[in-house]
Amino acid sequence: MKFTKFLALALSLLMVVGLFAACGEKAPAMTDPAGSQSTEKTDAPETPAKPVTLKWASWALAEEKLYPTYAAMANTFMEANKDITIEMDGSQAYSTYLDQLIVSAIGGTAPNVAHIKAEWLPQLLETGAVKSVVGISDAVMNDYSAGAISGVTVDGEMVAMPWFANTEALFYNKALLEKANVKVEDIKSWTDLLAAAEKVSALGDDIYGLAFPDSEVETGEGYNILPALWANGGEFMKDGKVTLDTEAGIKTYTQLQEVFQKGLSPKGATLKDLRNLFGQGKIGFYYDLQAVISTCASAAASEEEFYKNFGCMVIPGADENGSGYLVTHLLVVFDTTTDEQMPAMAKFLEHMSSDVVINILYEAGQGKMSSRASVNEKVFANADETTQVYVKAMATAKDLPGTQISLSEADTIMVKGLSRIANGEDVKTVVSAMQTELQTLADK
């Protein structure tokens, strides 16, 4: 039977060749089963690529202010790849984004690719709907740091594409520092910063020296204290064990309690509150993302005066290095993407990690930086002074422990603990309670 089929196929091929010969035309080049092609060339045009549509989701696409920046990423890709359409999904705001993404992944209705924070990856992997990233060129893969790739590799397979990361820098108000006789160049340690903050806070009852959010309503208020912990030589986790109830941990939370009790920081403030207060010239120091500088400026009576008095530096660490934390963003592919769509997906992922996209973010003042060496070199070689501070901060910033513990749940525990300490409860008692809760969470 197999021989009969083979004979029929051979006869069909001979008929095709004969037909071309009868018409005085050249027969098309044939490819043998091993894949070798004849040297005979043909003028026939290549078959157009089959159109592909990929759905890309991001909470940034739901924000009016950010939409033009993120839409430009997809639009520049589609301009260069006419056969691939990127359908932009901004249906979910940040507050509901992760929950809805998990629901859609479980239900089989997830987008083809989604923008996520690195700490969300374990939860999404649990859905079983994440598809391995394949087809990325060696040139792009080799451009990433080993740490960036290992952070998204599970059982030898890359389960997400490293996209960009950002960190925080220490904002300061030059006018307040001058009045308090504080020189930035003298601040080389966390102890120096606390001393400088006290001098600034002494300028008036409505002036805060070093502000921290502790509203219990915003994500990130708990792990926002990690730079202080690291600056005191402590760690949050080591070898899977929470290490908050240590000498360094007690010292850090004792310092934070003093910050609130001495009035160096307002109590119950959100990050939004701090941005407004800093814009109004009421805060000497606090750390935040580069993207929110313009938000602070919008709260000022005069934006020109704000930028005149604005300064930033790397958050002081335990040594010459800084102690900020990295907020890493990834692109994760779901099983709603077929194998036939993966080549187009690989093209899109490479584009999203390229200097074209990182430059779009840079020009929009978003403070996002790549894990790809050549991209940072191209985009930030001649960056402004503020951006250079963030480039320097990126070099020493530490990863959040999102792959070792459910960071969102851990943050909730830490936020409540911070609030209790700010309100005067015994530091050792509160830290011990947090230690127990956090270790129970880590052991799940």
Secondary structure, DSSP 8 states (H G I E B T S, - for coil): -HHHHHHHHHHHHHHHHHHHHHTT------B-TT--B-S------------EEEEEE-GGGGSTTTHHHHHHHHHHHHHH-TTEEEEEE--S-HHHHHHHHHHHHHHT---SEEEEEGGGHHHHHTTT-EE------HHHHTTB-HHHHHTTEETTEE-SEEEEEE-EEEEEEHHHHHHTT--GGG--SHHHHHHHHHHHHTT-TT-EEE-----SSSTTTTGGGHHHHHHTT--SEETTEE--SSHHHHHHHHHHHHHHHTTSS-SS--HHHHHHHHHTT-EEEEEEEGGGHHHHHHTSS-HHHHHHHEEEE----SSSS---EEEEEEEEEETTS-GGGHHHHHHHHHHHTSHHHHHHHHHTT---B-SBHHHHHHHHTT--HHHHHHHHHHHH-EE-STTTS-HHHHHHHHHHHHHHHHTT--HHHHHHHHHHHHHHHHT-
